[in-house]
């Protein structure tokens, strides 16, 4: 069994919550924790024919702008680069429609931001 730090375990639990939330709204899981040296994508899902790259952010409190505010320009660039690598590896030069969503978990609430960037 792989040991996870408390921070990693908290992140895993947040991803589990986001996955259940999105699956309940009709999205289908393709992969979890897709990563390379370029970055990591928490969830890759399908919404019909659209590939959805989901960034999950969790904060115990909404101070400092909350979970959604923590997905800044640098994080968005890393996600885009990793998504491009993923799409090239899976689909070559014929990419399906795709979008970037954020699941921001602040305490007990989940804010699903479709087409976040």
HUJOLIN-V509988 format. One record per residue. RES is the residue in three letters. PHI is phi as a letter, one per 40 degrees, with the letter a starting at -180 (999 if undefined). Layout:
# HUJOLIN-V509988
res: <RES | RES>
phi: <PHI | PHI>
This chain:
# HUJOLIN-V509988
res: <UNK | UNK | UNK | UNK | UNK | UNK | UNK | UNK | UNK | UNK | UNK | UNK | UNK | UNK | UNK | UNK | UNK | UNK | UNK | UNK | UNK | UNK | UNK | UNK | UNK | UNK | UNK | UNK | UNK | UNK | UNK | UNK | UNK | UNK | UNK | UNK | UNK | UNK | UNK | UNK | UNK | UNK | UNK | UNK | UNK | UNK | UNK | UNK | UNK | UNK | UNK | UNK | UNK | UNK | UNK | UNK | UNK | UNK | UNK | UNK | UNK | UNK | UNK | UNK | UNK | UNK | UNK | UNK | UNK | UNK | UNK | UNK | UNK | UNK | UNK | UNK | UNK | UNK | UNK | UNK | UNK | UNK | UNK | UNK | UNK | UNK | UNK | UNK | UNK | UNK | UNK | UNK | UNK | UNK | UNK | UNK | UNK | UNK | UNK | UNK | UNK | UNK | UNK | UNK | UNK | UNK | UNK | UNK | UNK | UNK | UNK | UNK | UNK | UNK | UNK | UNK | UNK>
phi: <999 | c | c | b | c | d | c | c | c | c | c | c | c | c | c | c | c | c | c | c | c | c | c | c | b | g | c | b | c | b | a | b | f | c | a | a | c | c | i | b | b | c | b | b | b | b | b | g | c | c | c | b | c | b | c | b | b | b | b | c | b | c | c | f | g | g | c | c | c | c | c | c | d | c | c | c | c | c | c | c | c | c | c | c | c | c | c | c | c | c | b | g | c | b | c | c | c | a | a | b | b | b | b | b | b | b | g | c | c | b | b | c | b | c | f | c | a>
